[in-house]
Amino acid sequence: MRRAGAIAVGLTLTFLITACTPTPAPVTPRHGDSAGVQGMPVEQISTAPVLRLADGLTPPTSRWFSSLVFSADPQPVYPYPLAFGPRMDGFTLQLPPVAVTATTIAAPLTGGLSVGLDASEFTVTAYDPVSVTMQYADAAGPIADVTIAEGAGTVGVRTITDTTLALGGSLDSVSESVWTVVVDGEEYGILSPGARAEGSTLTVPAGSAAQVFAVPDGGSPAAWATAVGDPVTAVTVAASTDSVTARTQLTYEGAGRTVLVPFAGHDACTPDARLGTFTTPYGDATPCVADGLEWTVPVIEAASRYDFDGIDEAPRTALVTQLGIDIGAVTPAPADTYFGGKSVARTAALLSLAASLGEDELADLAADALAGQLEPWLDPRACATASERCFVYDDRLHLVVGKPAAFGAEDGNDHHFHYGYFLTAAAILAAYRPETSDALRPVMDALVADIAAGAGDVPEIRVFDPYRGHSWAAGLAPFSDGNNQESSSEAVAAWNGLALWADVTGDAALAERATWLLSAEADAATRLWLEPDDLPAGYGHSIVSLSWSDKRDYATWFSAEPSAILGIQLLPLGPVSLEYLADDPERVAANVADAGGGAAFAGPLGDSVAQYAALSGADGLAAAEAWAAAVSADDLDDGTSLSSVLAWLTAVALHAQ
């Protein structure tokens, strides 16, 4: 895996379209219909076992809890702000302590409160993007359902039979239905009306519930017990956009008014409803009493062209000259979906530049080159006879997979990164030559279904986590740190490509969804990766390059060089990048300095760092222009060209005027 990276039971994804907030309406997947996806050759490429999943459920790839289903030895998962360690006989719950080094901010599961259920197995029986339910059982049958959810203040245990919870410490009574347990200095609370406590066990009658929680700093078990509603059973997601904001709403089904914990930067709590403070790798988290969670981020509109209004003749001439060279040098795209996708998106950028400059002859040449690169991929049945530049449908993991599979794509890794490049290229070609749309649609619609829109047995918003506001990149997440995402910029580019495709095909519902995804991901890329303002003392850098469920790393999957660590948060630089990277020149300068300054321009992915430096002000732009005047095309990332570099620097200069 290079960068880790159904319909879900319990998921209702709705969109509120317009600023006047009409009643939400269910979204029916409109792209990549079931026949289109299943019309591809069926091939089970992945060898991953599906170990603990109820019949009829789509395997939950690319979720924060994917390891519950796929890992032979159950791995911890992280229903923020808690850590949850699944076991066959029960689970462990912890509010893990945060440890900081110069390169890592981490809070892995290291201990906590053991909750034994006298079970011998568990099975995932329901899930949505935010919550998951596991049914614990023994040889005699089901014992209890356990639900965890991001942002839920408690772990809910709903008993099916009379169940005795064996707790890893002595129970102290707070009231008739509330107890506490202290483990390793951390206080945990248990709320269970009608339960009977004895020593370190709690017997919960059949059909009842127990809710277990960690008591935060400044909180009290009694206050929590009063505020907690019924156990969460599922989480419903709703979203809307208007001309200014993109809004996310989460409803914690079954709970009513209860204790919820917004994720970092999504402060949905009023001061009088707060119940303490949790310390997490992502900053302090504030639990509060609420009916649900709701927040907004600035809206980002999809973009494929720069505004060259006011361009001087000299840079225009240089651009046109370089465009002719780069278009003439286009070769067939590499065979896999990652490098192949980068190649077709690179050519599409040349087409977009030529069209935006009014260079019709060059645009026609670029369109011809792009159509030729895409052509092998466009037959949905191609993999019946070919072994590369084609797609299959894996009917076991419910994935659309390109052959040959790259970086673990057969397991679901990085699909949005790969397919975003293809969607961008297809949208730019179809916008320039509308007559190509019919040939493009079967495969592109299948890619849309795979990463975002759903179809038949293909899940909606497969890779996106609405609670955190960003995507996950690992398909199976076989890690003790949960899931992760490295290239925040490629995730932004994916949703930009999705929105461009929705626009060119006239799908208003998909465009609304894509704009929400794009806006949320761009906000997260800024707040969590490139411009975090909550980095603790002892961490030695200005950015985070690899975000996990339980930690934040200054690292990549492929290089320890600072230029790569920053550069992977920037590529592919293009028109949409200006929408979210250009707001804080001082922070840009600090990030470039942290990567080594001008010396980073010659390192791995240094071309992205050099172009990013242009956003730091006049000196940074001059340094980037000097670098561009000397750089060789062979020294650029394979997803860009000298034409794109010149276009970026020209657009940055015009943007700064």
N, C-alpha and C positions, 0 to 999 in steps of 0.2 A: 504493500500500500504506500503510495507516494504521499497522499494527503488525505487523512481521514477527516473521508470523508476518509388499508389498507382500507376497501373502505374500512376504517377502524370502527369497531363496535363502540357505540356511545358517542361518535363524532357527529355533530351537526355544525357545518360551517356555513355561516350566513353572512350576507353583505348588506350594509345599509348604504345605498347609493344616493348621494346628494347631502347637502348640508342641513336639510330640514328634518333629518332623522325619522324616516318612515318606519313602519313595522318591518322587522327583519323577515326576509323570505329565504327559504332553503335554496341553496345553489345546486343545480343539477349539472354534473360534468357535461360540457358541450364539445370539448375537443378530444381527439383520440378515442372515438367511440370503441366499444368492446370489439366489434368486428375488425376495426382497423388495427388494434393491438394484436388480437388473436389471429389476424390474417397473416402475421409474420410466421416464419417457421418456428416451431416449438422445440426448444432445446434446454435441458437443464444443465447449464454450464457449471454452476456452483456445486461444490461438494459439501457445503456447510450443512450440518444436521439441524433440523427443526425439532427441538427436544421437548419443550414444555409449552405447548400451544393447543388450546381447545379446538376440536373439529369445527370447520367452517370459518375460522378466522384467517385473514390474510397475514402472513408472516410480517412482523413489524420491523422492517429494516429501517435504518437511519433515524431511529428514535433515541431519546435519552435513556430508555430502559431496554434497548434491544438485546442486551446481553442476558436478560432474564430468560429469553427464549433460546438463544443460540449458543451460549457458553456451557460446555460440559460441566465445569466447576462454576457454580453461580458466582458472578462478580458483583461487587457493590454497585448500586445506582444511587442517584443523588436528586431526590425530590426537594429541591432547594427550599429552605436552607439546611435540610437534614441530609444525613447519610444513612442509607438503608442497606443492610447486609442480608440478602436472602439466604436461607438454609432450608434443607429439605424438612427439617422438623420445626421451623419457625423463622425468626429473623432477629437481627440486631439493629437497634436504632441509636444514632449518635448525633450530637451536635459537635462535629469534629473541630479540634483546635486548629488555628491557622498558623502555619510555619512559613517564614519568609527567608529567602536567600537572595543573592544578587540577580538571579535569573529565574526564580520560581516563587509563586505565591500559592500555597497548597493547603488543602484541608481534606486529606483522604480519610476513609474509615479506618480507625485504629483501635477501636474498642466500643464501649457504649453499653447500653442496656440490652441484655439478652431477653427475648420473649419466646419461650418455648410453647408450642401448640400440640406437642405429642403427635406430630404428623410424620409421614414418611415420604411425602412428595408435595410439590405444588405445580399448578398449571395456570398459565395466563388465560383467563376466561373472557376478559373484556379490556378494551383500551381505546384511547383517543390520543391526540398529540400531547396532551397535558397530564393525563392520568392513566393508571393501569391497575387492574384487579387480578389478584392471584387467588386461586382456590386451593386451600391446603386440605389434604386428605390422608387417611391411613387405609389399611387393607379393608376396613369395614365400610369406607365411603367418605364423603365430604365432611369436613370438620368446621371450617370457617372460611369466609372470604376476607381478604386483606386488600385494602385499596390505598395506594399512595398517589399523590399528585403534587406537581410543582406548585408551590405557593400555598398549599394547604398546610395549616398549622399542626395537623395531627395525622397520625397513621390510624386508619379505621379498621377495626376487626369486627366483622359481623358474623355471629355464630350461627351455625346450622344445627349443631348438636350441643348439648351441655359441654362446655369446653373449659378446661383448666389451663390458665396461662401461668407458666412457670417463669417467674421474673428473677433477674440476676441480682437480687438484693432484697432486703427486708422492706415490707410495705409499712409506711406510716400513714395513719388516717388523717385526712384533712377535714372531711365531712362524711356524711352517710354514703356518698357514691364517688368520693375523690380520694386518691391515695398518692403518695410520692415515694420515689425510690432514688437514693443517691448512689451513683456509680462513678468511681474515680473522680470524686469531687463535683460531678455534674448532676444536677437535679432533674428528674423526669417526673411527669405527672401522668396519672391514669384516671380517666373518667369513665365510669361504668355503672349506671343506675341498675339496681337489682342484683349486682354481683356480690359475692361473699369472699372476703379476704381471710387468709390464714397463713401467717408467716411470710413466705415469699411467693405464695400462689394466690391467684384470683380466679374463682370459678364463676363463669359467665353463663347464664341460662341460655338454652336454645332460642334463637330468634331475637336475641338481644345484641348489644354492641359494647365494645370497649374502644376508647380512643386514647392513644398514647402520644405524649408530646414532650419535647425538651423545653424546660423553663428558661426563658431568655434573661439576660441581665436586666435588672429593673422590673422584672415581671414576677407574678406570684401564681402558684397553682390554683388558689381559690378564685382569683380574677379570671384566669383562663377557663376554668371549669364553668364559671358563670357565663362566659362569652361564647364558648364553643357550641355550635349547633349540632345537628345530626351528622353522621359520617358522610363524607363525600362519596358519591357513586359514579360520577362521570363529570367531565368538564365540557361545556359547550362554548364554541368560539364564534364570535361575530366580529365583523370588521366593516369599516366604511372609509371613504376618502372624500375630501372636497378640494377646493382649490388651494387650501392652506395646510391642512393636516390629514394624517392617516390615523385612524382610531382602531384600537383593539379592545374588545370586551370579552371577559371570561366569566362564565357563570358556573359556579360549583354546585352541580346538581345534587339534590338530596339534602344539602347542608342547611339551606336557608341562610339566615344571618349567622356568621361564624367568624372564626379567627383565620385571617388570610395574611400572606406575606408577599408583598410586591417584590419583583426582581429589581436589581440595581438600576437606578435611573427611571424606574416606573413608579414613582411615589404616588400611590393611589389612596393614601391614608390621610384622614383629617387628624389634627393634633390631639383632639380630645378622645380619639378612638384607639390610641396606641397603647400597646401592652408590653413594652420592653424593647430590647435591642439584641439582635443576633450579630455576631462578628463572623464574616464570611470572606473568602478570597476575593469577592467582588464588592467589598465594602460592607458597611453596616446595613443590615436589613431590619425593617421595622414592622413587626406584626401588628395587626389592627383588626378591629371588628368591622366587618363589611358584608354586603350582600354579594359582592363580586369584585373583580378588579377591572379597571378601565384606565387607559392612558392614550395620549396622542404623541405623534412625532411629526416633524415637518414633512410635507409631501414632496416627493421627488418625481418629476416627470421623465419618462423614458426619452433618450436622445440618441441619434445616430449621426448627426451632422453638427459641425461647428458653425458658429455665426462669424463669417469672414467679412461682415460689413465694415468698411473702412480699411481693408487691407491695402498696404502700399504695393507698388508695382514690383519692387525688387523681391520681396518674399513671395509674392504670387508667382513670379517667373521661376524662382528657385523651386517652388512646390511643383509647378507644372512640369518642369524639366525632370525632377526626380520621379514624379509619377510615371512618366513615360518609361524611365529605366526600370522601375519596380514592377510595373504591369508586364513589361516584356520579359521579366525574369520569373514569372509565376510558373511553378512546376506542379505536377500532381501532388495532392495532399498525402501525407503519411497515412498508413493503413488503419491505425487505431483511432478511437474517438477522442482521446485527449489531444495528441499532437495533430491529428487530422482536423479536429475542431479548431484548434488555434490557427492552423493554416488557412482554412476557409474563411475564418473571421478576419484574418490579416488581409486576404484578397478583397473581402467585402468592404473593409475600411478604405482600400484604394478606390473602389467603385464609389463609395460615399463621398470621398474627397473630390474625385473628378466631377461628380454630379453637382456638388455644392459650389464648385468653381466655374460651372457652366462649360466645362470641357467635354462636349458631347462625344467627340471621337475617342478620347481616352476612356470615357465612361463606357462606351460600347465595347471597347477592347477589354476593360476590366470585367464587365458583365459576361462577356464570352468566356473569359478565363475562369470566373467564379462558377458559371454554369458547368463548365467542363470538370472542375474539381468536385462539385457536388453530385454530378450525374451518377457515379457508381453507387452512391448511398441511397438513391431515391426509389429503388425498386424494393418494396417491402418484402418480396419473396427472394431477394438476391442470395441470402444465406442458405437457400436450399441447394445451391450449387457452388457458392463462393465461400471462402474462409476469411475474407477480409473486406473492409469497407462495406459492411452490411450489418443488419440487426436481426436478433432473434427475440422471441418472447419466452422467458423462463416461467412456466406455469406453476412451478413449485414455490419460488420466492416472489412471483408476480412482478418481475422486473423486465424492462426492455434493455437488452444488453448488446452493445456493439462488439463485433469481432474484428480483430482479436481483442480480447478484454485486456484493459490496461489498468494498472494500479489497483487491482482488486475490484474492478467494476462489476465482475461477475457476482460479487457479494453485495453490490449496491454502493460501493465506495464512490464518492465524488461525482455522482451522476449529474448534479446540477452544474458543476464546473464544466464537464464535458459537453453536455447538451445545450447549455447556454450559448456556447460558441456557435453551434450549428443553427440555433434559432436566430441568432443575430445575423448570420450570413444569409439565411433563407429570407428573413424579413427584408434585408437591404436589397437582395436580388428581386424579390417579388414587388417591392415598392418601385423599383426602376423598370422592371418588366412584368407587369401584372399578368401577362399571359403564362408566366411560369408557375403561377400559384397552384394550379390543379396538379401539376407533377410534384410539387414540393409537399403538398398537404398530407398525403397518407403517412409518410415517415415522420414529418415534423409534428403532426398531431399526436402521433404515438409518443414522441419524446416529451411533448407537453403533458400528456397524460401521466407519463412515468414520474416526472418531478413535481407536478403541481396541480393538475386538473382532475386526475382520476378518470377511470373508465371501467365499467364492469367490475372485475376483481382487482383493478389497479387502484391503490389508495390515493386519496386527495392529499395535497400538501405533504407529500411523503417525507421530504427532508427538512421541512421548516418547523421550528418550535415557536408557537405563538406566545408562550409565556416569556421566554427569554428574548424573543424578537429577532432571532437569527437562525441559520440553518445548522444542521449537523452533517458531517461528511463521512463518517464511518458507517458502513452498511450494517455490520454485525456488532460493532462496539465491543470487542472482546478484551476490554481493558478494566483494570481495577480503578481507574480514574474516570470511568464513564465514557461518554462520547466526546468528540472533539471537532473543531474546525480550525484550519490554518488560514487559508487564503480568503479573507473576508472580501477582498476586491473581486475575486472571481465569482463569489456568491452574488455580489451586487450586479456584476455583469450578466449573470444568469437571468436574474429577474428583469433586467433591462432588455435582454433578448426576448424574454417571454412577452413583455409588454409591447415590444416592437412587432412581434409576430401577431399578437392579438389585434393590434391596430391595423396592420396591413390586411388581415383576413376579416376585419369587421366584426369581431367578437367582443361586444361591449362588456359582457359579464367577465370574460377572461381578462380583459384589459383592466377592469376594476380590481380583480384579484391580484394581477401582476403589479399594479401601482402600489397596492398595500404591501406586497412582499418586498418590492424595490425600496419603498420608503423605510420600512422597518429595518431591512438589512443594512441600508446605508447609514441609518442612525446608529445601529449597533456597531458597524465597522468603525465609526468615529468614536463612540463612547467607550467601547470595550477593547478595541485593538489599537487604533492610531492616536487617540487623544484622551486616554482615560485620566480622570481627575481624582481617582480614589486609590492611587498606588501607595502602599504603605512604606514607612521608613525601612531601609534595608534592601529594598528592591532597587537595582542599579540602572534601570533604563527608563526611557520615556514612552515606550510602546510595549504592547504584548503581541506576540506573533502566533501563539498557539493556545487557544482557549479550550479548556476541558470542562466537564461537568463540575469537577472539584478543584481545579487549579488553573493557573495562568502561567505560561512559559515564555521566556525569551529564547526561542529555539525554532527550528523547522524540522521536517522529516528528512530533509535532503542535504542540508549544509549548515555548518556552524558559523559561516561568514556573516558579519553584521549587514553587509549589503544585501544578502539573500533574505535575512530575517526581516528587513524593512521592505525589500523589493517585492516579496510575495504578498504583501498587503496592498500593492499598487497596481500590478498588471491585471488586465490589459488597460492601459491608460487610454481614454477616449473621451468623447463629448460628455457622457454622463459623469465621468470622474470629476469634471469641473463643478458639477452640481453639489458635491459633498466634500471634496478634498481642499477646496480653495478658501475656506472661511477664516483660517487662522494662520497667517504667514509666520508669526513668531513660533508657533508650535511646529510648523513644517521645518523651519530652520533648526529647531532643537532636535527634531527627529533625525534630520540629515546629519547633524553634528554627532549625535549618538551613534550613528552608523559609520562614522569615520570621516565625515565631510567629503571634500572633493576626491579623496583617495578611494571612497566607496564607488565612484563612478566606473572604476575599472574592475570591480569585483563581480562575483556572480549576481546577476539581475541588476547590475549597476546602472544599466541604461534606464531602468525604471526609477532608480534613486536620482539620477541626474535630471530626468524630466520632472520629477516631484519637486526637486530643489528649485525649479523655476517658479514655484508658487510661493517662495519665501520672501519675495521682494526683488528690487532692482538688481542687487548684487547676485542673488541666486539665479535670476533669469540670465544675467550676463555670463555666469559660470556655466550654466546649462547650454547656452548658445556656443560658447567656446568649445565645450565638449562635443557638441553636435557637429561643429565644423571639422573636427578631427577624427571622429569615430568612423570605423569601418562597418559596413552592413553586416559583415561576418561576426561582429562583436555584439550584435543586438540579439535580444531574445527572439526565438523563432516565431513568436506571435506578433511581432511588430516589424516595421520597415522604416527606412530613412524618410520616406514620405510621411508616415505617421508621426515620426519624431518632429519633423519640420512643421507639420500641421499643428501639433500640440503646442510647440513653442510659440508659433504665430498666434494661436487662439489665446494662450496665456497672456501674451503681450497685449492683445486687444482687450481681454477681460480686465486687465489692470488699468486701462486708460479711463 
